[in-house]
Amino acid sequence: MDGFRNGDAAHRQRDLFVTLPGDMAVRDQQDLMAHPFFSLAKSRRTVPIDYAAGDVRIRVEGTAEHGIATIWDADVLIWAASQLVEARDAGLRTARQLVTTPHQILTFTGRGTSVRDYQRLRAALDRLQATTIVTNLRQTDQRRRHRFSWINEWKERADAAGRPLGLELILPDWFYQGVLEDAFVLTIERDYFALTGGIERWLYRLARKHAGRQAEGWVFDFRHLHLKSGSLARFANFAIDLRSIARRQRLPGYRLSVERRRDGSERLRFRPGGVLATPPEPPNTYPQTRGENR
């Protein structure tokens, strides 16, 4: 499908999904929760993410101009997954080409609607479109690779007088199939959008994917978490961030505890039960700051 350039009006209309208004459950795609597809830094990252674990291979590349899409940019994909599942469950037809408004995306993801918020959304769309992923995940043959961007194309819509009508964006087939055809989605807490730290956000998604609602939760070795995150931070600094997050206990729905082993290594355990008692201010989404969890 090439909804922006080809086909007659009838074909184009069939290939459009006009997104739904109103509140709905927040859904996340499980592959995106389990693997390092996004930069955790608020500063621009141009160093590729290279990840290998078992048979899984992932490489994420960004351009010098835009850098790699961030975990805050991924909110657009969470919004898209939520829209697609909501429509499917209501018996509505969906498509990879979405017609929406910036206001709908911003309000769903807990952001403001100022001019600056709209500018940040455009920057996020640019990063999502400019980021390239190569992976063998969900390929029938592990030797095969699928290459795509998080958004194939996007554009702002306007009427004949130039008045803004909204946005159109095209999702990649890899993501679309993972949401609808393979049903690799989980419901997440809306309080997730209030988490301001990159590692904090990543940890919540990892906990929701692996720990779920199990009474004993899930436990990860610090070094395994460092590898799994794709972070560029030194391990010592990454470990400091993990301990700080465990002290703050802000991950919605989970309690965190640090366990020290006899050999001196540390593990982070996630158990159900935590709450986001005092949500912070809406995230200052894309400042040029140093560090990954500040």
C-alpha positions in Angstrom: 0.0 0.0 0.0 1.1 3.5 -0.8 -1.7 5.6 0.5 -0.1 9.0 0.0 0.7 8.7 -3.7 -1.1 5.9 -5.6 -4.6 4.6 -6.2 -7.9 6.1 -7.0 -10.1 7.8 -4.3 -12.2 4.6 -3.6 -9.1 2.5 -3.1 -7.5 5.3 -0.9 -10.6 5.4 1.3 -10.6 1.7 1.9 -6.9 1.9 3.0 -7.5 4.6 5.6 -8.3 4.1 9.3 -9.8 7.2 10.9 -8.8 6.9 14.5 -11.3 6.8 17.3 -12.1 9.6 19.7 -12.5 9.2 23.5 -10.8 7.3 26.2 -9.6 3.7 25.8 -7.3 1.2 27.4 -3.6 1.7 26.9 -1.9 -1.1 25.0 1.7 -1.9 24.3 3.3 -4.3 21.8 5.2 -7.0 23.5 8.2 -7.2 21.3 8.8 -3.5 21.9 8.5 -4.1 25.7 11.0 -7.0 25.8 13.8 -5.8 23.5 16.0 -2.6 23.1 14.4 -0.8 20.2 14.7 2.8 21.5 17.2 5.2 23.0 16.7 5.7 26.7 18.5 9.1 26.6 16.9 12.5 26.3 20.0 13.7 24.4 20.4 12.7 20.7 21.8 9.2 20.2 23.4 8.4 16.9 25.4 5.3 18.0 23.5 2.2 16.7 21.9 -0.3 19.1 23.2 -3.8 18.4 21.6 -6.5 20.4 22.0 -10.3 20.3 20.4 -12.8 22.7 19.9 -16.4 21.8 18.6 -16.4 18.2 17.3 -12.8 18.4 19.2 -10.2 16.4 18.3 -6.5 16.5 20.1 -3.5 15.0 18.6 0.0 15.3 20.1 3.0 13.4 19.3 6.7 13.4 20.4 9.6 11.2 22.9 12.3 12.2 20.1 14.8 11.9 17.5 13.1 14.0 19.2 10.4 16.0 17.5 7.2 17.1 13.8 7.3 18.2 13.5 7.6 22.0 11.4 5.7 24.5 9.3 8.9 24.7 8.8 8.8 20.9 7.5 5.2 21.4 4.4 6.7 23.0 3.1 7.4 19.5 3.3 3.6 18.8 1.6 2.8 22.1 -1.2 5.2 21.0 -1.4 3.5 17.6 -1.5 0.0 19.1 -4.3 1.2 21.5 -6.3 2.6 18.6 -5.9 -0.6 16.4 -6.9 -3.0 19.2 -9.9 -0.8 20.3 -11.1 -0.7 16.7 -10.6 -4.5 16.1 -12.5 -5.4 19.3 -15.3 -3.1 18.2 -15.5 -5.0 14.9 -14.2 -2.0 12.9 -11.9 -2.3 9.9 -8.4 -1.1 10.5 -5.5 -0.2 8.2 -1.8 0.7 8.4 -2.6 4.3 7.2 -4.0 6.3 10.1 -5.8 9.6 9.9 -5.8 11.5 13.2 -5.1 14.8 14.9 -2.0 15.9 16.9 -4.4 16.8 19.8 -5.6 13.2 20.0 -2.1 11.8 20.3 -1.0 14.4 22.8 -3.9 14.1 25.1 -3.9 10.3 25.0 -0.2 10.2 26.0 -0.6 12.7 28.9 1.1 15.7 27.2 0.0 19.3 26.9 -1.4 20.9 23.7 0.8 24.1 23.5 2.6 25.1 20.3 5.8 23.6 21.8 4.0 20.3 22.5 2.9 20.2 18.8 6.5 20.9 17.7 7.8 18.1 19.9 5.3 15.7 18.4 6.5 16.6 14.9 10.1 16.0 16.1 9.1 12.6 17.5 7.4 11.7 14.2 10.6 12.7 12.3 12.7 10.4 14.6 10.3 7.5 14.3 10.4 7.8 10.5 14.2 8.3 10.3 15.0 5.3 12.6 15.8 2.1 10.8 15.4 -1.4 12.4 16.8 -4.6 11.2 15.6 -7.8 13.0 14.9 -11.5 12.7 12.1 -11.3 15.3 8.9 -13.1 14.1 10.6 -14.3 11.0 9.8 -17.9 9.9 13.5 -18.4 9.3 15.9 -16.9 11.9 18.4 -16.2 9.2 16.0 -13.8 7.5 16.0 -10.1 8.3 13.1 -7.6 8.2 14.1 -4.0 7.7 11.6 -1.1 8.4 11.1 2.2 10.1 8.7 2.9 12.9 6.7 5.2 10.6 6.9 4.6 6.8 5.6 8.1 6.0 3.8 10.9 7.7 2.3 14.2 6.6 0.2 17.1 7.9 -3.2 17.5 6.2 -4.9 20.7 5.3 -8.0 21.9 3.5 -8.1 23.9 0.2 -7.6 27.1 2.2 -4.6 25.7 4.0 -6.3 25.2 7.3 -4.9 22.2 9.3 -7.0 19.1 9.3 -4.7 16.7 11.1 -2.2 14.0 10.4 -1.8 11.0 8.3 0.9 8.4 9.1 1.7 4.9 7.7 2.7 2.2 10.1 5.2 -0.6 9.1 3.8 -4.0 8.4 6.0 -5.6 11.0 4.4 -3.5 13.8 0.9 -3.7 12.4 1.0 -7.5 12.2 2.4 -7.7 15.7 -0.5 -5.7 17.1 -3.4 -7.2 15.2 -2.6 -10.4 13.4 -0.3 -11.9 16.0 -2.0 -10.2 19.0 1.3 -9.5 20.7 -0.2 -6.7 23.0 -0.5 -6.1 26.7 -2.6 -3.5 28.6 -0.4 -1.1 30.6 -1.2 1.5 33.3 -2.0 5.0 32.1 0.4 6.3 34.8 3.2 5.0 32.6 3.0 8.2 30.7 3.9 10.2 33.8 7.3 8.4 34.3 10.0 10.9 33.3 13.1 8.8 33.3 14.2 6.7 30.3 15.4 3.7 32.3 12.4 4.0 34.6 10.0 3.8 31.6 12.0 0.9 30.1 11.9 -1.0 33.4 8.2 -0.7 33.7 7.6 -2.1 30.2 10.0 -4.9 30.9 8.3 -5.7 34.3 4.9 -5.7 32.7 6.1 -8.0 29.9 7.9 -10.5 32.2 6.6 -10.2 35.7 2.9 -9.6 34.8 0.7 -10.3 37.8 2.8 -13.2 39.2 2.8 -13.1 43.0 6.6 -13.6 43.2 7.2 -11.3 40.3 10.4 -11.6 38.3 14.1 -11.0 39.0 16.9 -9.8 36.7 20.6 -9.6 37.3 21.9 -6.0 37.0 24.4 -6.8 34.3 21.7 -8.6 32.3 19.5 -5.6 32.6 22.3 -3.4 31.4 22.8 -5.5 28.3 19.1 -5.8 27.6 18.5 -2.1 27.8 20.9 -1.2 25.0 22.1 1.7 27.2 25.3 3.6 26.4 25.8 4.4 30.1 28.7 2.8 32.0 27.5 -0.2 34.0 28.4 1.5 37.3 26.2 4.5 36.4 23.4 2.3 35.2 23.5 0.4 38.5 23.2 3.6 40.4 20.1 4.5 38.4 18.6 1.1 39.2 19.1 1.5 42.9 17.7 5.0 42.8 14.6 3.8 40.9 14.1 1.0 43.5 14.2 3.6 46.3 11.7 5.9 44.7 9.1 3.1 44.0 7.3 5.0 41.3 6.7 2.2 38.8 2.9 1.8 38.6 1.6 -1.6 39.7 5.0 -2.9 40.9 7.3 -2.9 44.0 11.0 -3.1 43.3 13.7 -4.5 45.6 17.5 -4.8 45.2 18.9 -8.2 46.2 22.6 -8.6 46.8 24.2 -12.0 46.3 27.1 -13.5 48.1 29.4 -12.9 45.2 28.6 -9.2 45.4 26.4 -9.0 42.3 23.0 -7.4 42.5 19.6 -8.3 41.2 16.4 -6.3 40.8 13.1 -8.0 41.7 9.7 -6.8 40.5 6.6 -7.8 42.4 3.0 -6.7 41.8 1.6 -4.0 44.2 3.4 -0.7 43.7 1.5 2.5 43.0 2.4 5.9 41.5 1.3 7.8 44.6 2.4 11.3 43.5 2.7 11.5 39.7 5.3 14.1 38.6 4.5 16.9 36.2 4.0 16.0 32.6 7.3 15.0 31.0 9.6 17.6 29.5 9.9 15.3 26.6 12.9 16.1 24.5 15.3 18.4 26.3 19.0 18.3 25.4 20.2 17.0 28.8 22.9 14.6 29.8 22.1 11.2 31.4 19.5 8.6 30.8 17.3 8.8 33.9 17.4 12.4 34.9 
